[in-house]
């Protein structure tokens, strides 16, 4: 037992030493505006609300960090920044808001072998999503979000369909049409999906009654969120096929309350949550579902 305790102590000291080596780099990055999150006293996440002050050397220093597992970037994060970081294999979660990475740049993330989760919010127009197909090389990748860009459309969804390792996928306010939604049938390992409306005031829609048969084929789904649409009880009833469905969230969905009550009866083992559309949602729904 003493020998085992000594081994654990040695491992703990070694880990602490590794994390301590991050301190100087993290201090320099904080001076450039980085915000840090900590776990058990060690910095495990860094986010950059403003990337304009970062140099290639700053980005390169991120690859030296041993304890940081989460990175977040905003406007100013582009292909050059990604290239400067290189293959950051220790990073498990990557989140961006307003980045300007191209499809070629996104494909380079295939070298980040530790990635488990990627979220692209409001990506620039150079990301259509086609480069995401390269992420099939990431065996640990389980969650992907692409939201807030009309440039991400059906071609991007075709690329996402190749990532059969995914367990969670989210997209909304994109350029995806019903043809793109049909690509989801390839993601047989999905347990969670968030499907929101197209960012447009003219048809075609992303989410409609036609989307429900597609979701009904994803038999492992446990958690489904549908946002900003007009859906009928008959179409929603098809989700009865999802025997593992634990929660159904209807966020801003145009649905009469009696129909909601009937739906809950159809899905007695599912926690059905519904919120009425906001005024902004009502405007878009009315325009899309003429």
ABEGO torsion letter per residue (X at the ends): XAAAAAAAAAAAAAAAAAAAAAAAAAAAAAAAGBBBBBBGGBBABBBBABAAABBAAAAAAAAABAABABBBBBBGBBAAAAAAAEBBAABABBBBBGBABBAAAAAAAAABAABABBBBBGBBAABAGAAAAAAAABAABABBBBBGBAABBAAAAAAAAABAABABBBBBGBABBAAAAAAAAABAABABBBBBBBBBABOBBABBAAAAAAAAABAABABBBBBGBBBBAAAAAAAAABAABABBBBBGBBBBAAAAAAAAAABAABBBBBBBBBAAAAAAAAAABX
